[in-house]
C-alpha cells in the first residue's frame, strides 16, 4: 500500500431510473441510487438481508452511457471515490450528503 487512495467499488442494483441533468456548460450529470445486499444468519438461525443504499453521481461520457443504457433494477459494478458536501434545503436547514463519484461503470446481468 504505497499510496492510499479514496476508492470505492460496488456491485448492486439501481433503485430508480437515473436522473440526467444537462448543464448550461455542456456537461452531463447522472444521479442515481445503488442498492447493495449483505446476507447473514442471526443467532436464531434466520437468514437476514441487510440492504444499503448508496447515492451515486457520474459526469461526462460515463453519464451519457448511463443515460442510454442503464435503468431501474439493472445490476451494475461501479468504481469511484467518496465525496461529502453540504447544502441548504428550501427551509434554510443545512443538509449533508455523501456520494460516490463514479469514474467507471460496468453493466452486469442481462
PLY file of the C-alpha trace (Angstrom):
ply
format ascii 1.0
element vertex 110
property float x
property float y
property float z
element edge 109
property int vertex1
property int vertex2
end_header
0.00 0.00 0.00
2.46 2.59 -1.21
-0.28 5.13 -1.84
-3.60 5.16 -0.07
-6.47 6.38 -2.21
-10.09 7.28 -1.83
-11.52 4.38 -3.84
-14.93 2.68 -3.77
-16.05 -0.42 -5.68
-19.67 -1.62 -5.51
-21.84 -4.16 -7.24
-25.55 -3.55 -6.84
-28.87 -2.74 -8.47
-30.26 0.65 -9.42
-33.15 1.66 -7.21
-34.52 4.19 -9.70
-34.05 5.40 -13.24
-31.08 7.76 -13.39
-31.81 11.49 -13.23
-29.99 13.11 -16.15
-29.11 16.80 -15.97
-27.64 18.66 -18.95
-25.85 21.73 -17.59
-25.52 25.06 -19.39
-21.78 24.44 -19.61
-22.49 21.45 -21.86
-21.59 18.87 -19.20
-23.89 15.93 -18.48
-24.62 14.75 -14.94
-26.30 11.47 -13.96
-27.64 10.89 -10.43
-28.91 7.53 -9.20
-29.07 5.18 -6.21
-27.50 1.74 -5.99
-28.63 -0.92 -3.51
-26.19 -3.47 -2.15
-27.30 -6.51 -0.15
-25.50 -8.44 2.55
-27.00 -11.63 3.98
-26.21 -13.35 7.24
-27.79 -15.81 9.65
-28.72 -14.48 13.08
-28.41 -16.43 16.34
-31.96 -17.82 15.84
-30.95 -19.38 12.51
-32.94 -16.88 10.44
-31.49 -15.51 7.22
-31.31 -11.72 7.42
-30.69 -9.49 4.39
-29.34 -6.01 5.04
-29.78 -3.55 2.18
-27.65 -0.41 1.99
-28.45 2.46 -0.38
-25.66 4.48 -1.99
-26.01 7.86 -3.74
-24.02 7.90 -6.98
-23.21 10.70 -9.43
-21.45 10.42 -12.78
-20.20 13.08 -15.18
-19.43 13.39 -18.88
-19.13 10.28 -21.04
-19.97 7.99 -18.12
-23.20 9.95 -17.56
-24.06 9.72 -21.26
-23.61 5.93 -21.22
-25.80 5.71 -18.11
-28.47 7.83 -19.84
-28.56 5.46 -22.84
-28.26 2.03 -21.27
-28.93 1.98 -17.51
-32.42 1.76 -15.98
-34.06 0.91 -12.67
-33.27 -2.61 -11.46
-30.17 -3.10 -13.64
-27.16 -4.68 -11.96
-24.01 -2.59 -12.25
-20.45 -2.56 -10.97
-19.17 0.92 -10.24
-15.82 2.32 -9.24
-15.25 5.81 -7.97
-14.48 7.91 -4.91
-16.41 9.08 -1.86
-17.24 12.76 -1.58
-19.14 14.68 1.07
-20.83 18.03 0.65
-23.41 20.22 2.32
-26.25 22.36 1.05
-29.12 24.43 2.42
-32.60 22.99 1.84
-35.66 25.08 0.94
-36.31 25.76 4.65
-32.79 27.03 5.21
-31.59 23.93 7.08
-28.05 22.75 6.40
-28.04 19.21 4.95
-25.09 16.89 4.45
-24.74 14.21 1.81
-22.11 11.60 0.99
-21.97 10.44 -2.62
-19.89 8.18 -4.79
-18.49 9.97 -7.83
-18.47 7.21 -10.43
-15.42 7.07 -12.70
-16.07 3.63 -14.22
-19.24 1.64 -14.77
-19.74 -1.95 -15.89
-23.20 -3.23 -16.77
-23.80 -6.74 -15.44
-26.58 -9.27 -15.88
-28.98 -9.41 -18.80
0 1
1 2
2 3
3 4
4 5
5 6
6 7
7 8
8 9
9 10
10 11
11 12
12 13
13 14
14 15
15 16
16 17
17 18
18 19
19 20
20 21
21 22
22 23
23 24
24 25
25 26
26 27
27 28
28 29
29 30
30 31
31 32
32 33
33 34
34 35
35 36
36 37
37 38
38 39
39 40
40 41
41 42
42 43
43 44
44 45
45 46
46 47
47 48
48 49
49 50
50 51
51 52
52 53
53 54
54 55
55 56
56 57
57 58
58 59
59 60
60 61
61 62
62 63
63 64
64 65
65 66
66 67
67 68
68 69
69 70
70 71
71 72
72 73
73 74
74 75
75 76
76 77
77 78
78 79
79 80
80 81
81 82
82 83
83 84
84 85
85 86
86 87
87 88
88 89
89 90
90 91
91 92
92 93
93 94
94 95
95 96
96 97
97 98
98 99
99 100
100 101
101 102
102 103
103 104
104 105
105 106
106 107
107 108
108 109
